[in-house]
Amino acid sequence: MGVVSSKLGNMGVVTTTLDTAVNWARTGAMWPLLFGLACCAIEMMATQASDYDLSRFGMELNRASPRQADLIIVAGRVVRKMAPVVRQLYDQMASPRYVIAMGDCASCSGVYNNYALVQGVDEVVPVDVYIAGCPPRPEQLIHGILTLHERIRGEHLNQWIVEGER
């Protein structure tokens, strides 16, 4: 007992706000929806692998059910037929929910400018972070996730209550 107390020292009392504690917990346990549409999904899978390891951000669980996810990474181009499905998945996700548009195709349909593609997934769902590239590297996805974490750390609980009532 004496060894532990001598190593810890006198730490005193730690105080914080409820917003800070909840946002810290939310950024450390985001569960992305398992959802890939094109070649960007390969880079998303590589980010989950051991070289980049999204587990260190608390994201080792890619959920197959939208009801258990709070982040959707739209990785690839969205065709018009798929747009209602993307919207339905988004609506079924836990609130507050976040969207990352990964790659040029998800952001603005990239080099595929034709009538069958949605010219950016933001026509279907609100996007929080855009990641450029064709396809973006795993480092870019990690940077996008960290950018989303910074945004979440600035949120307040009363914002979540208002968004949940809509």
ABEGO torsion letter per residue (X at the ends): XAAAAAAAEBAEBBBBBAAAAAAAAAAAABBBBBBBABAAAAAAAAAABAAAGAAAAGAABBBABAAABABBBBBEBBBAAAAAAAAAAAAABBOBBBBBBBEAAAAAGEABBBAABBBEAAAABBBABBBBEOBBBAAAAAAAAAAAAAAAAABBAAAAAAAAAX
